[in-house]
Amino acid sequence: MNTNTKHRVLVTGGAGFIGSHTLVELIAAGFDVVAVDNFSNSDDTCLRGVEQITGQKIPFENVDCCDFAAMESVFQRYDFDSIIHFAAFKAVGESVEMPLKYYRNNLMSFINVLELMKKYNRNNIVFSSSATVYGETDVLPVTEETPRMPAISSYGNTKQICEDILRDTVASSSVKGIALRYFNPIGAHPSALIGELPRGVPNNLVPFITQTASGIRECLSVFGNDYPTPDGSCIRDYIDVVDLAKAHVAAITRMVEGKNKQNYEIFNVGTGKGTSVLELVEMFQRVNNLKLNYKIAPRRQGDVVSIYADTSLANNELGWKAERSLEDTLVSAWKWEQYIRRK
Ligand code: WQD
């Protein structure tokens, strides 16, 4: 940031995995922050970690974004012009079983934030979207122009609907918005002071791998080795969480500096490289010098065969590029797992 007065950013879901890493990168880039979270899927571990990394006390409000009055009080008490909205439920399987829980939480919290932005004249918002909006697509790599497919889960549908809510709000107000479509965020801060803290049995691959390596889970199941891919396992675009956090800083800076070309923009955030589950498992073992107990299991319902990003738009427009190697990311994930188990 090269403005004289520090620009403050409200980060909803600031105690979470991506939120906490983004707080660190915002502060490193010269922004002030205020974080809100209701700890529905987190605790204060990562906030304390952010404070250790940055050496700063993080202004924090324990608020549920669905509580309009409590959120309004945050808008009244803090001066910020930009918001990064992470706060949402994100378990794909649970969303299929409890769709109303997901629609209520993910839509209402976002609508509240947008209404308050309009009411208090706050201008810029970055929304956490997901590559899940592309569904099963034949076009690889996927660009932002690749048509969205009907969502397979209620979680995915909330991401599509929120994108549309943002598009329509921007079209009818002075709000500017950027939706970042994340591919598969993994890893942890190199300090190992912040990382992913899944509750219960992890659904996602890398937390399951690290928990298996640390002995909490007996054996990793690789869901399917008979897909039409070179080694038969599914292919994803694994994006390092620190790189992902930096994409948010680039998106906010773009709007603050008035460099956005449209008032609503969408960017893929990935590496552009597809990695199979078996490749990832092999790499994790190699770079961390350990042996992982794993077996081939049946396919998991709802998995797309292969998806990875075309990142040219983010590279050219945001001036952002994934930098950390997958090897380093997998080392950081293991380092974090060991840190959190010792705590
Ligand atoms: C990756 C690959 C699995 C676990 C989901 C959401 C997406 C985003 C990120 C965020 C797949 C395989 C997994 C395991 C396995 N959501 N796998 N054994 O499904 O690509 O994306 O998380 O909040 O919206 O859909 O990620 O990490 O679950 O799976 O073999 O124990 O690993 O089959 O091929 P996914 P994932």
Residues whose N, C-alpha, C, O or C-beta is under 5 A from the ligand:
A	BS01	WQD	K90 V92 S130 T132 F183 N184 N203 N204 L205 V206 F208 S221 V222 F223 C234 R236 V277 R300 D303
